[in-house]
Amino acid sequence: YPGTGEYDKFFEDGIYNCAGCGTPLYKSTTKFNSGCGWPAFYEGLPGAIHRS
């Protein structure tokens, strides 16, 4: 359910990594509350996110 996720209200300093491969993806300073219940970030680490 939205808002009940383990990391929804988690705002400690650090880096968020991919759960599958461990690749660093986001700085904690770019996390924001989007209201959807999932962690949301406004910017990925340089070169970490590839869109196609």
C-alpha positions, 0 to 999 in steps of 0.5 A: 500500500502507498506510504507503507514501504520500508524506505518511504520515510527513510531520509538518512545521509548516504547513497542509494544503490541498486538492490539487484547489482549494487550499482550506486544510483542516487544521493540521499540529498536528491530524495523527495516525498512524491506522495506515491509511497515509493522513494523518489529522486530528482537526479541520479548520479552522473552516468548511473541512469540510462534512458532509452 
